Amino acid sequence: MTNWNKTITYTILIICGISMIVPFLWMATTALKSQKEINKGNVGFIPYEEYTAYTRDGVEKRIKVVVAGADSSVVNIFNDAGKIVSAYRKVPNELISEKKKLVFHFENFTEAFNKVPFARYFLNTIIVSTLVVFGVIVTGSLAAYAFARMQFKGREFLFYLFISMMMVPQPVYLIPSYILMHHLGWLDTYNALIIPWIANIFTIFLLRQQFKTIPQELFDAAAIDGCSRFGILWKIVLPLSKSVIVTSAIFGFIGSWNSFMWPLVMIDSPQLRVLQVGLSYFSQEASAQTTLLMAASTFSILPLLILFVIAQKQIIASFASTGLKG
C-alpha cells in the first residue's frame, strides 16, 4: 500500500471514528448542563452558563435587568442560591456585563438515577445478561465443536440453515414467540428474558471458525491418550480459544444489555423491567428534561464502554486470528 493510499484509508477511518464519537460526547456534555441553558439554545459541547453580572469594587453579583436605560438600568440582584437580595435597584450600565461560566451539573446523574428505580433496572439487566452469556458460551461451544470437528449427516446443511436464521428480523418471529411464551407460562418472568437467548447463532459461527483452526494432530493425540470428546473440548479446545470466548461473551453481554423489543413485549411488571425498557419509560416521563434524559442515557451505556475498553485487545485478537477466516 502506497503512502497516498494509506493517507486516504486513515483519513476515512478517522472521519468514521469521529462520526461515532461525536454523538456520545454531545450526550455526555449535555448531561452536565443545566436545563435552563438547554432551553436558551445552548446545544454545543461546552457546559457553560450565560448570565448578567453587576461588578463593583471587585465583587461580582448576578442580576436580572428589569428595565434597561441609556445610562443606568433597574435590576434585581441575586445571591448564590438564586434568591433576590436586592429588588429594583438602579445601577450604572458600565458596571453591567454579560458573562459565561463553565459549570458542570453532576447532580443531573443523581436526580435521573433516583427519578425512577434505575437500581432495580440495572440489577435485572445484570442478572439477565450474565445468565444469557453463560448459556451462550455453553451452548455455543458444544454446537461449534460439533459443526467444526464431528462428522454427521447433514452437518453443513444444518450449519448454513442456522446461519440463514441471522437474516430473519426479530419482528417476524416476535408474535409467534409471544404465543409460545404464553403457552409455556413464561410471560412476565425471567424465563422469557433468559432461556430463548441462551443460544446465539453468531457465537456458534465465531467459535466454529476458531475450532477449525486448531491442528488435527492435537485431537488425534488426545484421542490416543484416551480423552473423551468432552475432555478434548474442555482441556484442549477451550483453553486455546480464550480470546474468541471472551469476544463471544462480550458480544452476548452487549446484545442482552441493549435488548429492548423482546423484553418490552414479554414483560409487563415494573419489577422485571430491564434497563433499556426502563430508560424508554423514563424518556416518556422526562421528555421535557433533556439534561436528565441525557444523564440517564450516559450511565446506561457507560458499563458497556468500560467493558469494551478493558477487553478490546481480546476482541481484536479473536477477529484477527479467526473471525476473517473461512
N, C-alpha and C positions, 0 to 999 in steps of 0.2 A: 504494500500500500504506500503510495507516494505521500509526501508531506501535504500536498494540496488535498488529497482525498481524506487524510487524517483530519485536516482542519475542518473540512465540510462535515465529516462524521461527528467530531467533537462539538462543533457548533450546534448541530441538530440535537445532539444529546443534551447539551446544556440548556437549550431552549425548552426541550421537553421536560427536563428536570425542574426548571424554574416554573413552568406552567403547572406542575404538580404541587410545588411547594407554596406558591403564592396564595392559593385559596386557604391553605391551612394557617399560614402566617396571618392572613386577614382575619380568620376566625378567632385565633388566639389573641390578637391585639384588640379586636372588637370586644372580646370578653373582659378586657381590662379597662374599658372606657365607662363613662357614666352614661345613663340613658338620656340625660339632658343634652349631652354633646351629640349623641346619635340623632336626636330629634332636631338639632340645629343643623344637621347636614355634615357633621364630621365623620366621614366614612373612609378616611385614609388609614394608614398603618400605624401612625403615631398616636398614642392615647393621651392627648393633651386637652386642657380645658381653657376656653377663652372667657375672659372676664374683664370687667371695667374696674380700674383701681384709682383710688384717691391717695396720693402720696404727699405727705407733709412732714418736714423735719426728719426725713429718712424713714418714716413709719408708713407702711402701705396698708390700706384698708380696702376691702371690696365694697363696691357701691352699685347701685342701680339708678340710672338717670331717670328722674320723673318728668322734669321739664327742662329742656335744653334751651340755653340762651346764647346770645352773642359773646358775652364776656364771662358769664357765670351760669351755673346750672343748679337746679334743685335736685337733690339726690337723697336716697336712703342709704345709710351706712350699715353694713352687716358685720357681725363678729365671725370667728372661725366656725361656729356651729350653724351659721346661716340665719341667725336671728337679728332683727333690726335693733340697733343700739342707738341710732340717731335718725329720726324721720324728718323728711322735708327740710334738709339742711342746704343752705346756699353756699356753694364753693366755687372758686375761680376755675375756669376751664383749663388754664395752663397746668393745674395740678391733677387733671383727669387724663388717664391714658388707657388704651386698650392693650391687654397683655395676654400671653399664653403661658401655661404652666404644665409641665409633664406630671401627670397624676396616674397612678396605677390603682385601680379599684379591685383589689384581690378579694374583697368581700363579696363580689358577684358570684364567685365559685361557691362560697359557703351558703349564700342565700339560695342559689339554684339547687344545691345539693339537698337543702333542708325543705325546699318548697314542696317536693313530692318524695316518697320513700325510695330515693335512689340507692340507699344502702341495701334494701331488700332486692332491688333490681340487680345490683351488682352481685349479690350473693347467689341469686337464681341463675344468673348468666355464668358465673364461675362454676357452679355445680354442673350445669348442663354441658358447658364447653369441656370441662375436664373429663366427664364420663364419656362424652362423644369422642374425644380424642383417644381415650383409652380403647374404646370399642373399634375405632377406625384403624388403629395400629394393629390390634389383634386380628381382626378380620382381613385387613389389607395384607398383612404378612402371610397369612395362611393361603389366601386366594392367589397372591402374587407368586408364591412358591409353587403352587400347583400349576399355574399358567406358564411359569418360566422353566420348571425342571421336571415336571411329571408328564408322562405320555399317556393320553387317553383320547378316546374317540370324540371328535367334535370340539377339541380344545381351542383351536383357532377361531372356529365359528362362535363359540361362547364368548371368547375374549372380545372379538370385534362387535358382538352383539352388545356386550356391556359398554364398550366404548361408544357405540352409537347412541346409547341412552343419555350421554352427556349433551347431545344436541336437542333433547326434548326440554322445552322451557317448563318451569315449575307450574305456571297457571294451567297447563294442560292436565296435569295429574293431581291438582290440588283438590278438586271436588271429589274424585274417586277416593283419594286418600282420606278426606274428611268422612266419607261414608264408612270406609274401612275402620277408621279410628272410633267412630260411633258404635259400630257393631262389636268392636273389641272392648268397649267401655273405657277407652283411654282418653277421651276428650277431657280437657281441663285437668290433666295430670302430667307429672314429669315423664311418664311413659311416652306420651305423644311427642315430647320435645327431644327425647333421647334415642329411643330404640330405632325409629325409622332412619336415623342418621349415623348409626354405628358402622355402616358400610359405605365406603366412598370410592367411586369408580376411578377418579383421578389418582387417589392414593394407590390403588391396585396397579394402575398403569405405571406410576413412578417407581414403585418397588419392584415390579416385574422387570423394568428396564435395568435396574441395578442388579437384580439377582442373575440376569442373563450375562452380565459382565464378569461374574465370578468364575474362575477357571474350573473346568470339569474335573481336573485332577484332584482338587480338594474334596469334591463329593465322592470320587472313587476311593480315595484314601480313607475317608471317614466311614464309608460303607464296608471296606475291608476290615477296619478296626471294630466293626460290629455296631456302629452308631445307627440308630433308627432315623426315620425321616424327621421326626420332631427334634431329635437330638442334633441332626445336621442343621436344621433351621435355627435352633437355639444357640448352639455352640460355635457354628461357623458362619452361617449366612447373616444373622442379625448383627453380630459384632463387626462384620466387615461392611455393614450398611448403616452405620450410626448417623452419618451426615444426612443421608436420604430419609431416615426415620425421623430425625429432628425436623427436617423440612416438611415432611408429611404431617407431623404433629402440629407444626406452626400453622400450616395452611388449614388443617382441620379446625384448629382453635380459632383462627381468624374467621373462617366461614361460619362456625357456630356462634361466635361473638356478634357477628354482623347480621345474623339471621333475623328477618323481620316478617315477611309474609306468612311463613309457616306458623310461628308462634302466635301471630295476630289472629289467624283463623282458628287455631286449635285450642287456644287458651282464652277463657273469659274472666277467671278470677284475678283480681288485682294482686293477690299474694303470690301468684305464679308468673307474673309478667317478667319477661327478660328485659335487658337494658334497652335494646332498640325499640321495643314496643312501648316501654315506659317513657323513652325520650319522645316518641311520637305523641303520646298523651300530654306530655309536658309542653310540647311545642304548641298544642292547641290552647293550653291554659295560659302560656306566657307568650302568645303570638305578638303582643304589642310591646314586649320587653326583649328587645333584640340582644342586649348585653347578657341577660340571664340565659337566653337560648343558646348563644354562642359559648357561654361558660359551660353549660351542660354538654354541649357537643364536644367541647375540647376535652373535658375529663372523661368523656365516654370513649374516645379513641386513643387517649394517651397511653393506656396499658398496651395497646397493640403496637404503638410506635416504639415503646420501650422494649417490648418483646422482639420486634424486628431488628432493632439496633443491636441487641445482645446476640441474636442468632444469625445475623446477616452472613457471617463467614461460612457457616454450615449450609445456608441456603445456596450461596454462590458455588460452593464446592460440590454440592449434590447435583446441581444443574450442569456444571462443567464436566462432571465425570459420567453422569448417566442420563440426565434429562434430555440431552440433544442427540442421544444415540438411538438407532433403530433396533 
